[in-house]
């Protein structure tokens, strides 16, 4: 009896362990199917990802104003010619003043301040210091302005901002709108002075109107140290007042009784610049929206400006585009193919309207490329970037008149139109009851009136990275089953590979932080020297890692080395996690990074067996992975992209250029720098290890 | 689950002093991080400090108490009054030029080291029991044949010390290292059969964070039935066969000594002893709390502000759990109903698990802790750190756990994603609460998979023992 029972038990155990009779669930079956056919699917998905990226200009939608409260252009403009004359008078005063007085004083600021006072505004002056390119690694992780740069203040170099505040007659003083006009008080040109004219015309109107419900702040930013820094300094002071008396207040001709003045939370900000002469027949308005790390202002703000500029004031509105792409022939061919496909589709069913003319496609992709590029770089494209750090929606409007600077009559009309545009925008924002939240924050522009929302462009990225987990799973299964199955701890084989991946990521982290130490090296070093120091220390660190961590080096004996399939699987998983993280921090960086990293990670295999076998297929495969790994090296990619633009660089000059480029990235606290150092570089090194793996 | 895990596995075999080198380096690493604590700003992260464990709230409570007000005034502090008297004076001590709360950080570092040493003690016992049981079942031929057994105590201690979650909690000044220490103390006391110690640990842990109260069941099992062992049936088979072959058996553990009845002897005396000590310790804790709160509402106030706060989920600020989002959405008149439903979730799982895993009380404790960290009202990564290191105590049994790599990647990805999502929601304003909550759901899912896989790997291990039991084969023949 007892033996029978045990036999029964034995059978039960067998079924518990999963006999082949039990069918796995459909989702598991699907997973197994995808994993077992991963080479095919990875090719299909990656190609689809690239295809989707090329299709994006076609999928762009027209912008629309999502927030009903904005009601742009519904009110008649109240700007009179008298206001504009006031503005012109200010411009002329400044011009004549600067002709008569040379030197560094703050008289021009005082002149503007007096104008503001006359209009009935409260005026305050703010001093700030230019900031050097300090690389501090921890600042990447801290919030805005959580650190203060007190100490060694020199009176030799500082700038003075002027800010005027109009209190809203209908408001409770809890909200405000900021209007910024950067002006170089030392050597600002005539065109720059025009932006003061526009703002002052508007300001004199707003001081009189009764409909204001948000305070208006007009900030004349002293742009002698660049556009960005004065605005950032003013915002820091506005949001995080420092209670310590700065040394800066002592070196001063302004009376210290002017305290810094504030209005409520900033609802939106507009930066107005008048730039050189327009190349087109009409006055041109360029909109710049990218803030640091690819953040964008709410789309509604751009929509309002675009709507008013096009439909009310008749500006030619444009956004930045990559000009060299406009003449590229391959893109034109792609556009023509899409156009033809669209035509065919329309002939089949008139409701399918996805084809656009090839010229539009070309234009759209050039704009899209520029949008992607400036988001990926993570460097703000103008002073509006400083506002985004405080969750304020802001854009820069760069207006280019079509007349030379000295024609008086045209100037009056130009100022009128510019001020009317700003008035309309401010009136719309003034209507707003809440923060901007209705429309998109995550989008790419293909023209001022067309955008691609996050839901669409994420598809391209998702398709591109989808093969990574599949290939990782299939390699993991391969790597774990091919070895002797009797071995203990076979489900933990990945730990060795994980150790190697971790070591190289740690190395990447250290290499990322090295410039901080290199910047501390005394003496004035040229970028080339610094890049040489960096390269030598990094490569010696790499050698140390290879020597100290056994099994890490591609040149170690086969006994120590881990199974390459498992190593590749762990590498791909790390790349996948890194890319997904980056896609949330800064989508554009992740997209460009994925275009480089995904093919490299998928293709790379040990080349020794491939070379030994001498079959054409394996040789081609080895060549492909060699080429991809070569391109994947960040410096190499930088050189190639420079070469494509037309600035061919070879040798040490390249190192200097690369260093300068990276310096600009960390000076702007761009996450792209962290991505390159902590995701891309380690994954590239790991691919190199796999490529020369002794198997 | 740290990356050092594998490293340890190999190296421990070679040199036992490696353990101390790694332990010391982890302490050094903590000290280095503590000197940057101001820059890292970890203590304000919602993943690290919850309303129950935040040191800032503790400092506030201490300040209120110094101003002769109730420390619970203003819904700032919700911890134990004893912790307040212990850590409170340290929060105000400052050395110039050093980060604030330096002394508190040092206390937490010491707590971590103590926990690691206690874990190592538990692991040594478990390892011995594993070896003994394997020999009794005839899986290991000679007492020297121990090469296949991993030093689970060392591994668990190092997993605890080098787990990024533990490090972040320690540097981020959350009081969870002390809560974890109390839990590990209870388990250590139960494993080494020091009944007063076990009772003290359990009472303290329950006093500090309520949820460890469910550990009473595994602790009683540990004291009553003894250490983790394969199911009794297996030993009975072995014994039958052996007594059939030979008349006498070699020296054996408690289980093997027991008469071939179908039941283990339950040591009632020890358990009664434990209950007595638990009562004594709780009385002590009550009296101390009463004394410290005598002017501020007494014990009633304390229970209302600590346990009441935990159970009624008053603070809805975001954390890595799933409750805050739900209770921010739920209508007020359903609130009590859902409170009961959510808390009963934990209680429902206690009994079935206790029945199924009663032969492995330590493992049962690990599962209970994992489940409570999943369904806690204010979870933090410190809770995960605790159950992950307890998990490492069972590396021998769980060697064939499935999805280990997948789970590792999941934990890594989710814990990196969490600050990014939080930043997107709170600082950039481009995301919203759903982003962070989605991450919390992902974390919960990975925890569920982890628990389920651990339990099934353990049950499979027991089955595998049955299968490869040589005597079993003999019987069949």
Interface residues (C-beta under 8 A of the other chain):
Chain A: X2 X3 X6 X7 X10 X13 X16 X17 X138 X141 X142 X143 X146 X295 X388 X391 X435 X441 X442 X476 X488 X489 X490 X491 X492 X494 X495 X496 X498 X499 X502 X569 X570 X573 X577 X580 X581 X584 X585
Chain B: X3 X4 X5 X6 X7 X9 X36 X39 X40 X41 X148 X399 X400 X401 X402 X404 X405 X408 X409 X412 X413 X416 X417 X420 X421 X424 X427 X428 X429 X430 X460 X463 X466 X467 X472 X475 X476
